[in-house]
C-alpha cells in the first residue's frame, strides 16, 4: 500500500503538469484540489506483499497551494475485510520546491490509522517521514528516503527513473494519451516484518486457523543473531518495473498500471520471488 500511496500523492500534487494549461508557470502557481479513486489487486509495500491477498479500493484527496505546500488524505477499504467500512486511513502534509530549473525537492510526513490486528505489512510503522530529490532531463530520475516508525523503525532508500512517452491525442489536442514506464530499486531495513509475523500468528489464533511453529522472531525463544541482523541492517529489497497507461484531459486522468516487483534474496517477505500488481485509478482536479 505504501508504494501505491506514494505514487498517488506524487501524481495528486503534480497533475497540473499533465493538464492542458496556458503555461507551465501558471499551472505551478495556482492552488489545486484533487480527488481520486483507486483499485488495486494487492497491497504493495515497496514491492513486497503480505502472505494473504489484499485487494483494496481507496478514495483520496489532495490540496496543493501555489507555494508548494500540500495536504493529503486517503481512505482504504480491503475487499476481504467484512468487519469494517474503512480498513485504514492516512493523512499527510508536505512541501515541494524547486532547487533549480530541473531539480525539485519534496519534504513530507504522513500518519496512517490502522485498526487493531491490521493485516497490512507496515501496520507496525504508522508514521512516515520522507525526503526526495527529482531531476528532469531526458529521463526523470529521483532519489527518495523514507523513515517509517512506530512500534518498529525502518529506513528505505529508493532510486527511480522514468520516461513520459506521448502516444498522441484522440480529440484534436484536447486530450493526451501517455505511457510512463518507470524502474525503481529499493533498499532498506526489515524490522516491520518481525512484528507482522508475530501479529499474524495472533490474528490466526483468534480466527481458529492452524498456527504453525514460528521461528527466528524475537520474543518466541527461537530468534537467532543472524535473523536479527538481517532485519536491522540495510540491504536490497526489491527491483520494480511499473508501466502506467494514462488518458489525460484538462481536469482529469484515467490510468491503468501494471507493476512487476522482483524481490532480492535478502527480502524476508519472500526473497527471490516475483510479485505482480495491477491497479486502475481516476483523478479529477479542480
C-alpha positions as CSV (number, residue, x, y, z in Angstrom):
1,X,0.0,0.0,0.0
2,X,2.8,2.4,0.9
3,X,4.3,2.2,-2.6
4,X,1.0,2.8,-4.4
5,X,0.1,5.6,-1.9
6,X,3.4,7.4,-2.6
7,X,2.9,7.3,-6.3
8,X,-0.7,8.6,-5.9
9,X,0.4,11.5,-3.7
10,X,3.1,12.4,-6.2
11,X,0.6,12.5,-9.0
12,X,-2.0,14.3,-7.0
13,X,0.5,17.1,-6.3
14,X,1.6,17.4,-9.9
15,X,-1.4,16.6,-12.1
16,X,-1.3,20.2,-13.5
17,X,1.9,19.3,-15.2
18,X,-0.1,16.9,-17.5
19,X,-3.2,19.1,-17.8
20,X,-3.8,21.4,-20.7
21,X,-3.0,24.9,-19.3
22,X,-2.0,28.2,-20.8
23,X,1.5,28.0,-19.4
24,X,3.6,25.7,-17.1
25,X,4.3,28.6,-14.8
26,X,0.6,29.4,-14.3
27,X,-0.1,25.7,-13.5
28,X,2.7,25.6,-10.9
29,X,1.5,28.7,-9.0
30,X,-2.2,28.1,-8.8
31,X,-4.0,26.3,-5.9
32,X,-5.5,23.0,-6.8
33,X,-7.8,20.4,-5.2
34,X,-7.7,16.9,-6.5
35,X,-9.9,13.9,-5.7
36,X,-9.3,10.3,-6.8
37,X,-10.4,6.7,-6.6
38,X,-8.2,3.6,-7.0
39,X,-8.5,-0.1,-7.2
40,X,-5.5,-2.5,-6.9
41,X,-5.4,-6.3,-6.8
42,X,-3.0,-6.4,-3.9
43,X,-1.3,-4.1,-1.4
44,X,2.3,-3.3,-2.2
45,X,4.9,-2.3,0.4
46,X,8.0,-1.3,-1.7
47,X,7.1,-4.3,-4.0
48,X,6.5,-6.7,-1.1
49,X,3.2,-8.2,-0.2
50,X,1.6,-9.9,2.8
51,X,1.0,-13.6,3.0
52,X,-2.7,-13.2,2.2
53,X,-4.1,-11.5,-0.8
54,X,-5.1,-7.9,0.0
55,X,-7.1,-6.3,-2.9
56,X,-8.5,-2.9,-2.0
57,X,-10.2,0.3,-3.1
58,X,-9.2,3.7,-2.0
59,X,-10.5,7.3,-2.1
60,X,-8.0,10.1,-1.9
61,X,-7.9,13.9,-1.8
62,X,-5.1,16.4,-2.1
63,X,-4.9,20.2,-1.6
64,X,-1.9,21.9,-3.1
65,X,-1.1,25.6,-2.7
66,X,0.9,27.7,-5.2
67,X,3.7,27.9,-2.6
68,X,4.2,24.1,-2.9
69,X,2.7,23.2,0.5
70,X,0.2,20.4,0.2
71,X,-2.1,18.3,2.3
72,X,-3.3,14.8,1.5
73,X,-5.8,12.2,2.8
74,X,-6.7,8.7,1.8
75,X,-9.2,6.0,3.0
76,X,-8.6,2.4,2.2
77,X,-11.1,-0.5,2.1
78,X,-9.8,-4.0,1.9
79,X,-12.2,-6.0,-0.3
80,X,-11.9,-9.1,2.0
81,X,-12.5,-7.0,5.2
82,X,-16.1,-7.8,6.2
83,X,-15.8,-6.2,9.6
84,X,-15.0,-2.6,8.6
85,X,-16.1,0.0,6.1
86,X,-12.6,1.7,6.3
87,X,-9.7,-0.7,6.7
88,X,-7.1,2.1,7.1
89,X,-6.9,5.9,6.7
90,X,-3.9,8.2,6.0
91,X,-3.3,11.9,6.4
92,X,-0.2,13.8,5.4
93,X,1.3,17.1,4.6
94,X,4.5,18.4,2.9
95,X,6.1,20.9,0.7
96,X,7.6,20.7,-2.8
97,X,10.0,23.3,-4.1
98,X,12.5,24.0,-6.9
99,X,16.2,23.9,-6.2
100,X,17.0,24.8,-9.9
101,X,15.2,24.7,-13.2
102,X,15.4,20.9,-13.5
103,X,15.9,19.9,-9.8
104,X,13.0,19.7,-7.4
105,X,12.8,18.6,-3.7
106,X,9.9,17.3,-1.6
107,X,9.7,17.0,2.2
108,X,6.6,15.3,3.7
109,X,5.1,13.5,6.6
110,X,2.1,11.2,6.9
111,X,0.3,9.1,9.5
112,X,-1.8,6.0,8.7
113,X,-4.5,5.0,11.1
114,X,-4.5,1.2,11.3
115,X,-7.1,-0.7,13.4
116,X,-6.0,-3.3,15.9
117,X,-4.8,-6.5,14.4
118,X,-4.5,-4.9,10.9
119,X,-3.2,-7.3,8.2
120,X,-1.1,-4.7,6.4
121,X,2.6,-5.5,6.3
122,X,3.6,-2.0,7.5
123,X,1.0,-1.6,10.3
124,X,3.7,-1.6,13.0
125,X,5.1,1.7,11.5
126,X,2.2,4.2,11.0
127,X,4.4,7.3,10.9
128,X,6.3,8.1,7.7
129,X,8.7,11.0,7.1
130,X,10.2,11.3,3.7
131,X,12.5,13.5,1.6
132,X,13.1,13.3,-2.1
133,X,15.0,14.9,-5.0
134,X,13.9,14.7,-8.6
135,X,15.9,15.7,-11.7
136,X,14.2,16.1,-15.0
137,X,16.1,15.9,-18.3
138,X,15.6,13.3,-21.0
139,X,14.6,11.0,-18.2
140,X,13.0,12.0,-14.9
141,X,15.2,10.4,-12.1
142,X,14.7,10.6,-8.4
143,X,16.0,9.6,-5.0
144,X,13.7,9.2,-2.0
145,X,14.4,8.5,1.6
146,X,11.6,7.2,3.8
147,X,11.8,6.8,7.6
148,X,8.8,4.7,8.8
149,X,8.4,4.4,12.5
150,X,6.0,3.4,15.4
151,X,6.4,0.0,17.1
152,X,9.2,-0.6,14.7
153,X,11.6,1.8,12.9
154,X,12.8,1.2,9.3
155,X,14.5,3.3,6.7
156,X,14.1,2.9,2.9
157,X,16.0,4.4,0.0
158,X,14.5,4.3,-3.5
159,X,16.1,5.2,-6.7
160,X,13.7,5.7,-9.6
161,X,13.9,6.7,-13.3
162,X,11.0,7.1,-15.7
163,X,10.2,8.4,-19.2
164,X,7.0,10.1,-20.2
165,X,6.0,9.0,-23.7
166,X,3.2,10.7,-25.6
167,X,1.1,8.3,-27.6
168,X,-1.0,11.1,-29.3
169,X,-4.5,12.5,-28.9
170,X,-8.0,11.3,-29.6
171,X,-9.7,14.7,-29.5
172,X,-7.6,17.0,-31.7
173,X,-5.3,18.2,-28.9
174,X,-7.8,18.4,-26.1
175,X,-6.5,15.2,-24.6
176,X,-3.3,13.2,-24.3
177,X,-2.5,9.5,-24.0
178,X,0.7,8.8,-22.2
179,X,2.8,5.8,-21.3
180,X,5.3,6.3,-18.4
181,X,7.5,3.2,-17.9
182,X,9.4,3.5,-14.6
183,X,12.1,1.5,-13.0
184,X,12.7,1.6,-9.2
185,X,15.2,0.0,-6.9
186,X,14.6,-0.1,-3.2
187,X,16.7,-1.0,-0.2
188,X,16.1,-0.8,3.5
189,X,15.8,-2.5,6.8
190,X,13.0,-5.0,7.7
191,X,12.1,-4.7,11.4
192,X,8.5,-4.3,10.3
193,X,8.4,-8.0,9.2
194,X,9.1,-9.4,12.6
195,X,6.1,-7.6,14.1
196,X,4.0,-8.6,11.1
197,X,4.7,-12.3,11.6
198,X,4.1,-12.1,15.4
199,X,0.7,-10.3,14.9
200,X,-0.4,-12.6,12.1
201,X,0.0,-15.6,14.4
202,X,-2.2,-13.8,16.9
203,X,-4.9,-13.0,14.3
204,X,-4.8,-16.6,13.1
205,X,-5.3,-17.9,16.6
206,X,-8.3,-15.7,17.1
207,X,-9.9,-17.0,13.9
208,X,-9.1,-20.5,14.9
209,X,-6.8,-21.1,12.0
210,X,-3.8,-23.5,12.3
211,X,-0.8,-21.7,13.7
212,X,2.5,-23.2,12.5
213,X,5.6,-23.0,14.7
214,X,7.3,-19.6,14.4
215,X,11.0,-19.4,14.0
216,X,13.5,-16.6,14.3
217,X,11.1,-14.0,15.7
218,X,12.0,-12.0,18.8
219,X,10.1,-13.0,21.9
220,X,9.4,-16.6,20.9
221,X,12.7,-18.0,22.3
222,X,13.8,-19.1,18.8
223,X,15.4,-16.0,17.5
224,X,18.9,-16.0,16.1
225,X,21.6,-13.4,15.8
226,X,21.6,-13.9,12.1
227,X,17.9,-13.1,11.7
228,X,18.0,-10.1,14.0
229,X,21.0,-8.8,12.0
230,X,19.1,-9.3,8.7
231,X,16.1,-7.3,9.9
232,X,18.1,-4.4,11.2
233,X,20.8,-4.0,8.6
234,X,20.3,-2.0,5.3
235,X,20.0,-4.4,2.3
236,X,18.5,-4.5,-1.1
237,X,14.8,-5.4,-1.1
238,X,13.1,-5.1,-4.5
239,X,13.6,-4.2,-8.2
240,X,10.4,-2.8,-9.7
241,X,9.1,-2.1,-13.1
242,X,5.9,-0.1,-13.4
243,X,4.1,0.6,-16.6
244,X,1.2,3.1,-16.4
245,X,-1.0,3.9,-19.4
246,X,-3.0,7.1,-18.8
247,X,-5.7,9.1,-20.6
248,X,-5.3,12.8,-19.7
249,X,-7.7,15.7,-20.1
250,X,-7.5,19.2,-18.7
251,X,-9.0,18.3,-15.4
252,X,-8.9,14.5,-15.1
253,X,-6.9,11.5,-15.7
254,X,-7.7,7.8,-16.0
255,X,-4.9,5.3,-15.6
256,X,-4.3,1.6,-15.7
257,X,-0.9,0.4,-14.4
258,X,1.0,-2.9,-14.1
259,X,3.9,-3.4,-11.7
260,X,6.3,-6.3,-11.6
261,X,8.4,-6.5,-8.4
262,X,11.3,-8.9,-8.1
263,X,12.4,-9.4,-4.5
264,X,16.0,-9.5,-3.6
265,X,17.3,-12.6,-1.9
266,X,17.6,-10.6,1.3
267,X,13.9,-9.8,1.4
268,X,12.3,-11.7,4.3
269,X,8.8,-11.5,2.7
270,X,9.9,-14.0,0.0
271,X,13.4,-13.4,-1.3
272,X,14.0,-14.3,-4.9
273,X,10.3,-14.4,-5.8
274,X,8.3,-12.0,-8.1
275,X,5.1,-10.1,-7.3
276,X,2.6,-8.7,-9.8
277,X,0.3,-5.8,-9.1
278,X,-2.4,-4.2,-11.2
279,X,-4.3,-1.0,-10.5
280,X,-6.9,1.2,-12.1
281,X,-7.4,4.8,-10.9
282,X,-9.2,8.0,-11.8
283,X,-8.4,11.6,-10.6
284,X,-10.2,14.8,-11.0
285,X,-8.6,18.2,-10.4
286,X,-10.5,21.4,-9.6
